[in-house]
Amino acid sequence: MKVKQLAFRVDQGTYDWLADQAIKKQTTMTAIVQDIFETNQINQMSEGTKKGLKECLEYLLTLDNADFFEGLNLLREGLKELQGVKTNG
């Protein structure tokens, strides 16, 4: 995966909030921003897609830990591919 740098400006209050969230969740500010973008993608899904995602997650909860995490990773990759298809054509 190619990584490209993106910079944007935020006001001091937003910066402080991001820093606080990163400390609370013991992660990086970049991870917090990525989570915000991913959440926004979910909010833009159609109701049918949200329902399908919910059903997939409910099924995954019935699995043992190893299968759950494997299934979750596969679901995540599928969503990324779907997002790429929607973005690119």
N, C-alpha and C positions, 0 to 999 in steps of 0.2 A: 504494500500500500504506500503510495506516495503521500508524503505529509507536506502540506504547504502552510506557511505562516499567514495568519490573519490578525490584524490589529484593529481595535476600535476603542473609542474613548467613552468613559463613563464618568458620571459625577462622583464626588467623594462619598456621598451617601450610598450609592450603588456599589462602589468599590468596597466600602466597609461592610455592607451586607454580604457581598460575595465572600469576602475574607472570613467573616463570622460563620457563614454556612460551611466553608471549607474546614474551619477549625472544628465545628460541631460534628461534622461527618467524617473527620479525620481523612480528608482527601485534598485534592488540589482545586484551586479556583477554576482551572480549565475543565476539570471533571464536573464541577457545578454548572458551568456554562453549557457543556455538552448535554447534561441532563435536562436543562431548560429547553434546548433545541429539540431533543428527542420527545419531551413531553408535548411540545407544540405540534410535532408531527402527529402524535396520537390524537390531539384535539382536532386536527384537520381531517381525520379519517371519516369515511362515510359510516352511517349507523350499522350497515351490514358488515363492514370490515371490523368495526368495534365489537359487534356481536360474535363474529368468528374468532377474533382474538380472545375474547372472554371465554368462549367454549374451549379453545386450545389450552388456556391457562388453567381452567377448571380440570381438564383431563390431566395435565401435567401434575397437578396436586395429588392425584391418585397414585403416582409412581414413587418408587423408592428414590433416595437422594441422588444416586449416580445417574439414573435414567432421567430424573427431573432436570438436572443441570444439563445433561446432554440434549434433551428435548428443548429446553429453554434456549440454549445456544443455537440450535437449528432453527427455532422459531425466530430468533433475533436476526439470523442471517437471511431468512426468508423475507422478513420485513425490510431489511436493508436492500435486498434485490428488488422488491416491489417498489420501494421508494425510488430506486434508480430508474426503473421502467417508467414510473409516472413523471420523473424529472426529464428523462431523455426522449420520451416519445410515447 
